[in-house]
Amino acid sequence: MSDQVDLLQAMLDVEAALAEVEAELGIIPREAARPIRSAARAERYDFETIATEAEADGVLTIPLVRHLTKQVEAIDRDAARYVHWGATSQDILDTAHVLLLQRTSPGILADLDRAAAAAAGHARRHMNTPMAGRTWLQQSTPITFGVKAAGWLDAVARQRAALAAALDDVRVLQFGGASGTLASLGERGLEVSERLASRLGLTSPAIPWHAHRDRFARCACALGVTCGTLGKIARDVSLLAQTEVGEAAERKGGHSSAMPHKQNPVHASVVLAAAVRAPGLVATMLAAMPQEHERGLGGWQAEWPTLPELVSLTAGAARAAAAMLEGLVVNEARMRENLQATHGLIASEAIAMALAAHVGRSEAHRMVEEAARRVRVNGGTLADALAADPAVTRYLSRADIDRYLEPEGYLGAARALVERVLSQSSS
């Protein structure tokens, strides 16, 4: 219900601002503006009644203007004649959606900032914490948890900037009258448009954009990519929290109604649900773009429930992602245990690179691959398998083998990468 009230209030704000601007310019009587502003309060109206009437009228603005006119008439009969002066239904509804985007966006951006700050904290604290890297859901080579968290930070910061730019791009007034020429206001149309935009804190467009939906579409895409970006992080967290992995978990996980021991990754589930739903909504916004001539039929109407739902999903995902990362508990001991789970196989590339200096990359790869196969079939450790192969010990001693198979010795530029991301995020 609050979303419905917010939409009504945004529409009424546009109507009131329009009356005030036109009164200031002498287009309508100066005394008409105050009664219209007084009546422009959402609590005076029943959304369900207006929505029901809109089924016959085709757009929410028409019954709202009718009810607003009655409310103004009860205050000042003459002022009621000037409600909605020179505007069309789409002007009011589009601009209301723009206002709602601007009113909602600070909360979304703030939660993305929270998520980024939490990721930065993990990256800084765990710059040197080794863990298994994973590709194709299998252990690959060692990384650090700092690298993983820095990747999260970099992605969130990137998408935060992209979303802020898209939201700024859509901060544009819609005001064109019936067919986008402002004919009902004669030569004063552009003056009204510019003043109305200024009063509402919006940009005045070069030309009305009734059937040109690229700004909304770009905004929808940015919202969808934001959900997907956060969804990737939530997927990582949920996989790290699996019982068999146990490397990280939400501090305040959810409980099971049947199993007392469970601690479910609830915040991750909220983010992932948003990431699953967002693409379909973005597709609807893109499909709605080819609208007919000066005002669209069907495409515009499809946007009404879609964009608000996408905004709501993104807001919920950003809030849940921030809480998830702020409360993330990292289990360094389990990370070290899991590094040893393959008995040295995780460092196979390290030893292969060391051997490659003597026998070439292809032959070194073959030698280590064969040793790894023996470990998988017969058990034991990769170090033992390699040390038992004269072709290997011809070049590397057991001490060399043990040294090369230490996961901490094969972290490459991990620390430098984390430092670079942290430096960029703080600048």
C-alpha positions in Angstrom: 0.0 0.0 0.0 2.8 2.5 0.7 4.0 2.1 -2.9 0.6 3.0 -4.1 0.4 6.0 -1.8 3.9 7.1 -2.9 2.8 7.0 -6.6 -0.4 9.0 -5.9 1.6 11.6 -3.9 4.2 11.9 -6.7 1.4 12.4 -9.3 -0.2 15.0 -7.0 3.1 16.7 -6.5 3.4 17.2 -10.3 -0.1 18.6 -10.5 0.5 21.0 -7.7 3.8 22.2 -9.0 2.3 22.7 -12.5 -0.5 24.9 -11.0 2.1 26.9 -9.0 4.3 27.5 -12.0 1.4 28.5 -14.2 0.1 30.8 -11.5 3.5 32.5 -11.2 3.6 33.0 -15.0 0.0 34.4 -15.0 -1.3 31.6 -17.2 -3.9 30.7 -14.5 -5.1 33.0 -11.7 -2.5 33.3 -8.9 -5.1 32.5 -6.3 -5.8 29.1 -8.0 -2.5 27.5 -7.0 -3.0 27.4 -3.2 -6.3 25.3 -3.3 -4.7 22.9 -5.7 -1.7 22.5 -3.5 -3.9 22.0 -0.5 -5.8 19.3 -2.2 -2.7 17.5 -3.4 -2.3 15.2 -0.4 -2.5 11.5 -1.0 -4.3 10.8 2.3 -7.3 12.5 0.8 -7.7 9.8 -1.8 -8.6 6.1 -1.9 -6.2 4.4 -4.3 -8.4 1.3 -4.8 -11.3 3.5 -5.9 -9.0 5.4 -8.3 -7.5 2.2 -9.6 -10.9 0.6 -10.2 -12.0 3.7 -12.2 -8.7 3.6 -14.1 -9.8 0.2 -15.6 -12.4 2.1 -17.6 -10.3 5.2 -18.2 -7.2 3.4 -19.3 -4.7 5.4 -17.2 -4.5 6.2 -13.5 -4.1 10.0 -14.2 -7.7 10.5 -15.5 -9.6 9.4 -12.4 -7.0 11.0 -10.1 -7.5 14.4 -11.9 -11.2 13.9 -11.6 -11.0 13.3 -7.8 -8.4 16.1 -7.4 -10.8 18.5 -9.2 -13.6 17.6 -6.8 -11.4 18.1 -3.8 -10.3 21.5 -5.1 -13.8 22.4 -5.9 -14.7 21.8 -2.3 -12.1 24.4 -1.3 -12.5 26.9 -4.2 -14.9 26.3 -7.0 -13.1 28.7 -9.4 -9.7 27.2 -8.8 -11.0 23.7 -9.8 -11.3 25.0 -13.4 -7.4 25.1 -13.6 -6.5 21.6 -12.4 -4.3 19.8 -14.9 -4.1 22.9 -17.1 -2.2 22.2 -20.4 -1.0 18.7 -19.4 -1.8 15.2 -20.6 -2.1 12.1 -18.6 1.3 10.7 -19.6 3.0 13.9 -18.5 1.8 13.4 -15.0 2.4 9.6 -14.7 5.9 9.6 -16.4 7.1 12.5 -14.3 5.7 10.8 -11.2 7.8 7.7 -12.0 10.8 9.9 -12.5 10.3 11.5 -9.1 9.9 8.1 -7.5 13.1 6.9 -9.0 14.9 10.0 -7.6 13.3 9.5 -4.2 14.2 5.8 -4.0 17.7 5.9 -5.5 19.5 7.5 -2.5 18.6 4.5 -0.4 19.8 2.0 -3.1 23.0 3.9 -3.6 23.6 4.1 0.1 23.2 0.3 0.5 25.6 -0.3 -2.4 28.0 1.9 -0.6 27.5 -0.2 2.6 28.1 -3.4 0.6 31.3 -1.9 -1.0 32.6 -0.8 2.4 32.0 -4.2 3.9 33.7 -5.9 1.0 36.6 -3.5 1.3 36.9 -4.4 5.0 37.1 -8.1 4.1 39.7 -7.5 1.4 41.9 -5.5 3.7 41.7 -7.9 6.6 42.2 -11.0 4.5 44.7 -9.7 2.0 47.0 -12.6 3.0 44.5 -15.3 4.0 45.0 -18.2 1.6 42.1 -20.2 0.3 41.3 -22.5 -2.6 40.4 -20.9 -5.8 37.6 -22.6 -7.6 36.8 -22.9 -11.3 34.0 -25.0 -12.8 33.1 -25.6 -9.1 36.4 -27.5 -8.6 39.4 -26.5 -6.7 41.8 -24.8 -9.1 44.9 -22.9 -7.7 45.3 -21.0 -4.4 44.0 -17.5 -4.0 43.4 -15.3 -1.0 40.0 -14.4 0.5 41.2 -10.8 0.0 41.3 -11.3 -3.7 37.7 -12.7 -3.7 36.5 -9.8 -1.6 38.4 -7.3 -3.7 36.6 -8.7 -6.8 33.3 -8.1 -5.0 34.3 -4.6 -4.1 35.4 -3.8 -7.7 32.2 -5.1 -9.2 29.9 -3.2 -6.7 31.8 0.0 -7.1 31.6 -0.3 -10.9 27.9 -1.0 -10.9 27.2 1.7 -8.3 28.7 4.3 -10.6 26.8 2.9 -13.6 23.5 2.9 -11.8 24.1 6.5 -10.5 24.8 7.6 -14.0 21.6 5.9 -15.3 19.5 7.4 -12.6 20.9 10.8 -13.3 20.2 10.4 -17.0 16.5 9.7 -16.3 16.1 12.8 -14.0 14.1 14.4 -16.8 10.7 16.1 -16.8 8.0 14.7 -19.1 5.8 17.6 -20.2 4.5 17.9 -23.7 0.7 18.0 -23.7 -1.5 15.9 -26.0 0.9 15.3 -28.9 4.2 16.6 -27.5 3.9 20.2 -28.9 2.5 22.0 -25.8 -0.1 23.5 -28.1 -2.6 24.1 -25.2 -0.2 26.6 -23.7 0.5 28.5 -26.9 3.8 30.2 -26.9 4.3 29.8 -23.1 4.8 26.0 -23.3 8.6 25.9 -23.1 8.6 28.5 -20.3 6.2 26.4 -18.3 8.3 23.2 -19.0 11.5 24.8 -17.9 10.1 26.3 -14.7 8.2 23.1 -13.8 11.4 21.0 -14.2 13.3 23.4 -12.0 10.6 23.3 -9.3 10.6 19.5 -9.3 14.4 19.3 -9.3 14.5 17.8 -12.7 16.1 18.6 -16.1 14.0 20.1 -18.8 14.4 18.0 -21.9 15.1 19.4 -25.4 11.8 17.8 -26.5 9.1 15.7 -24.9 9.9 12.0 -24.9 6.4 10.4 -24.7 7.3 7.6 -27.1 11.0 7.5 -26.7 11.7 5.2 -23.8 15.5 4.9 -23.9 16.1 6.7 -20.6 13.8 4.4 -18.7 15.2 1.4 -20.6 18.8 2.2 -19.7 17.8 2.7 -16.1 16.1 -0.7 -16.1 19.2 -2.3 -17.6 21.3 -0.7 -14.9 19.0 -1.9 -12.2 19.0 -5.4 -13.7 22.8 -5.5 -13.9 23.0 -4.3 -10.3 20.8 -7.2 -9.2 23.0 -9.6 -11.2 26.2 -8.2 -9.8 24.9 -8.6 -6.2 23.6 -12.0 -7.2 27.1 -13.2 -8.1 28.4 -12.2 -4.7 25.4 -13.9 -3.0 26.1 -17.0 -5.0 29.7 -17.0 -3.8 28.7 -16.5 -0.2 26.1 -19.3 -0.3 28.6 -21.7 -1.8 31.2 -20.8 0.8 28.6 -21.4 3.5 27.8 -25.0 2.4 28.3 -27.5 5.2 31.0 -29.3 3.2 32.9 -26.1 2.5 32.3 -24.0 5.7 34.6 -21.2 4.8 32.2 -18.3 5.5 28.7 -17.8 6.7 26.2 -15.1 7.5 26.4 -14.1 11.2 22.6 -14.1 11.5 21.5 -16.9 9.4 17.9 -18.1 9.2 16.5 -21.1 11.0 14.7 -24.2 9.7 11.2 -25.1 10.9 12.2 -28.8 10.9 16.0 -29.0 11.5 17.3 -27.2 14.7 20.9 -27.3 13.6 20.5 -25.3 10.4 21.6 -21.8 9.8 20.5 -20.8 6.3 22.0 -17.9 4.2 18.8 -15.8 4.2 20.3 -12.6 3.0 21.9 -14.4 0.1 18.6 -16.0 -0.8 16.9 -12.6 -1.0 19.7 -11.3 -3.3 19.6 -14.4 -5.5 15.8 -14.2 -5.8 16.1 -10.7 -7.0 18.8 -11.7 -9.5 16.5 -14.4 -10.9 13.5 -12.1 -11.3 15.2 -9.0 -12.6 16.1 -10.2 -16.1 12.5 -10.8 -17.1 11.5 -7.3 -15.9 14.4 -5.8 -17.8 13.3 -7.7 -20.9 9.8 -6.2 -20.6 11.2 -2.7 -20.4 13.3 -3.4 -23.5 10.4 -5.0 -25.4 8.2 -1.9 -24.6 10.6 0.5 -26.4 9.2 0.4 -29.9 6.2 2.7 -29.2 3.8 4.1 -31.8 4.1 7.6 -33.2 3.7 10.3 -30.6 2.1 8.2 -27.8 2.3 4.5 -27.3 -0.4 1.8 -27.0 0.4 -1.2 -24.8 4.2 -0.6 -24.5 3.8 2.4 -22.2 1.2 0.6 -20.1 3.5 -2.4 -19.7 6.0 -0.2 -18.0 3.7 0.9 -15.2 4.0 -2.1 -12.9 7.4 -3.3 -14.3 9.7 -0.4 -13.5 8.5 0.0 -9.9 8.9 -3.7 -9.3 12.4 -3.6 -10.7 13.3 -0.7 -8.4 11.8 -2.5 -5.4 13.7 -5.7 -6.2 17.0 -3.8 -6.6 16.4 -1.9 -3.3 15.8 -5.1 -1.5 18.8 -6.8 -3.1 21.1 -3.9 -2.2 19.9 -3.8 1.4 20.2 -7.6 1.8 23.7 -7.7 0.2 24.9 -5.0 2.5 23.6 -6.9 5.5 25.1 -10.1 4.2 28.6 -8.7 3.7 28.5 -6.7 6.9 27.7 -9.8 8.9 29.9 -12.2 7.0 31.9 -14.5 9.3 35.1 -15.8 7.7 36.5 -19.2 8.9 40.3 -19.0 8.1 41.0 -22.3 9.7 38.5 -24.1 7.4 40.0 -22.4 4.4 43.4 -23.8 5.3 41.9 -27.3 5.9 40.3 -27.2 2.5 43.6 -26.1 0.9 45.0 -29.5 2.0 41.9 -31.5 1.0 43.5 -32.6 -2.3 46.8 -33.6 -0.7 48.8 -31.1 -2.8 46.9 -31.4 -6.1 45.8 -27.8 -5.7 49.4 -26.7 -6.3 50.0 -28.8 -9.4 50.4 -25.8 -11.6 53.1 -24.4 -9.4 55.2 -27.6 -9.6 54.5 -27.9 -13.3 55.8 -24.4 -13.9 59.0 -25.2 -11.9 59.6 -28.4 -13.9 58.8 -26.5 -17.2 62.0 -24.5 -16.7 63.9 -27.8 -17.2 61.8 -29.9 -19.6 59.4 -27.5 -21.3 55.8 -26.7 -20.4 54.1 -29.5 -22.3 56.3 -32.3 -20.9 56.1 -30.8 -17.4 52.4 -30.8 -17.6 52.3 -34.4 -18.6 54.6 -35.5 -15.8 52.6 -33.7 -13.1 49.3 -34.9 -14.6 50.5 -38.5 -14.4 51.6 -38.0 -10.8 48.2 -36.5 -10.0 46.5 -39.5 -11.6 48.4 -41.9 -9.4 47.4 -39.9 -6.3 43.7 -40.1 -7.3 44.0 -43.9 -7.9 46.3 -45.0 -5.2 46.0 -42.3 -2.6 48.9 -40.5 -0.9 50.1 -37.0 -1.6 51.3 -35.3 -4.8 54.6 -34.6 -3.1 55.2 -38.3 -2.5 54.1 -39.2 -6.0 56.5 -36.7 -7.6 59.4 -37.6 -5.2 59.0 -41.2 -6.4 59.5 -40.3 -10.0 63.1 -40.2 -11.1 62.2 -38.0 -14.1 61.1 -35.4 -11.6 63.8 -35.8 -8.9 66.4 -35.4 -11.7 65.6 -31.7 -11.5 63.8 -31.1 -8.2 64.8 -32.3 -4.8 62.2 -33.4 -2.2 62.8 -30.1 -0.4 62.1 -28.3 -3.7 58.9 -30.3 -4.3 57.6 -29.5 -0.8 58.4 -25.8 -1.2 56.7 -25.5 -4.6 53.6 -27.3 -3.2 53.1 -24.8 -0.4 49.9 -22.9 -1.4 51.1 -19.7 0.2 54.0 -19.7 -2.2 51.8 -19.6 -5.3 49.6 -16.5 -4.8 51.1 -14.5 -7.6 50.1 -10.8 -7.6 47.2 -11.4 -5.1 48.3 -8.8 -2.6 49.1 -6.2 -5.3 45.7 -6.8 -6.9 43.9 -6.3 -3.6 45.9 -3.1 -2.8 45.1 -1.7 -6.3 41.4 -2.3 -5.9 41.4 -0.8 -2.4 43.4 2.2 -3.6 41.0 2.8 -6.5 37.9 2.5 -4.2 39.2 5.0 -1.8 40.2 7.6 -4.4 
